[in-house]
């Protein structure tokens, strides 16, 4: 993909290969849990370190 945006890109050129809706849903759920875990971790670490000052 060169200067195209994701909206105008050809769906056949899907780099993730997630043409199957079930596969796409599974991948999205994985990213949701990853994002949730990172948020919880960073919040916990900041609370502990900033709470000690």
Secondary structure, DSSP 4 states (H G I P E B T S, - for coil): --S--TTTS-GGG-TT---SHHHHHHHHHHHHHHHHHHHHHHHHHHHHHHHT-
